[in-house]
Amino acid sequence: MYHFIAYWLELKYDRRAVTALEYGLIAGIIVAVIALGFGVLGTNLSNKFSKVGNSL
């Protein structure tokens, strides 16, 4: 039990995990923005192709 508590106390002062978490959040936000952009772009592009197809 002592080793477990000592390990958690060491992690309390380790800043590498905080940096990894920040990078993970940034990557998640970037992925969400790209996915949203592709969703909007895909819908608009589909509508444009439908209009072109109907006019032909």
C-alpha positions as CSV (number, residue, x, y, z in Angstrom):
1,M,0.0,0.0,0.0
2,Y,2.9,2.3,0.7
3,H,4.3,2.0,-2.8
4,F,0.9,2.9,-4.2
5,I,0.7,6.1,-2.2
6,A,4.3,7.0,-2.9
7,Y,3.6,6.5,-6.6
8,W,0.6,8.8,-6.6
9,L,2.5,11.4,-4.7
10,E,5.3,11.3,-7.3
11,L,2.7,11.8,-10.0
12,K,1.3,14.8,-8.2
13,Y,4.5,16.8,-9.1
14,D,5.1,15.3,-12.5
15,R,4.1,17.9,-15.2
16,R,4.6,15.6,-18.2
17,A,1.0,14.3,-17.8
18,V,-0.4,17.8,-17.8
19,T,1.5,18.6,-21.1
20,A,0.2,15.4,-22.7
21,L,-3.3,16.2,-21.6
22,E,-3.0,19.7,-23.2
23,Y,-1.8,18.2,-26.4
24,G,-4.6,15.7,-26.4
25,L,-7.2,18.4,-25.9
26,I,-5.7,20.5,-28.8
27,A,-5.7,17.5,-31.1
28,G,-9.3,16.7,-30.2
29,I,-10.4,20.2,-30.9
30,I,-8.5,20.2,-34.3
31,V,-10.2,16.9,-35.2
32,A,-13.6,18.2,-34.2
33,V,-13.2,21.3,-36.4
34,I,-12.0,19.3,-39.4
35,A,-14.9,16.9,-39.0
36,L,-17.4,19.8,-38.8
37,G,-15.8,21.4,-41.8
38,F,-16.0,18.3,-43.9
39,G,-19.6,17.8,-42.8
40,V,-20.6,21.3,-43.9
41,L,-18.5,21.2,-47.1
42,G,-19.8,17.7,-48.0
43,T,-23.4,18.9,-47.7
44,N,-22.8,22.0,-49.7
45,L,-20.9,20.0,-52.4
46,S,-23.7,17.4,-52.6
47,N,-26.3,20.2,-53.1
48,K,-24.2,21.7,-55.9
49,F,-23.8,18.4,-57.7
50,S,-27.5,17.8,-57.3
51,K,-28.3,21.1,-58.9
52,V,-25.9,20.5,-61.8
53,G,-27.3,17.0,-62.3
54,N,-30.9,18.3,-62.3
55,S,-30.1,21.0,-64.8
56,L,-28.5,18.5,-67.2
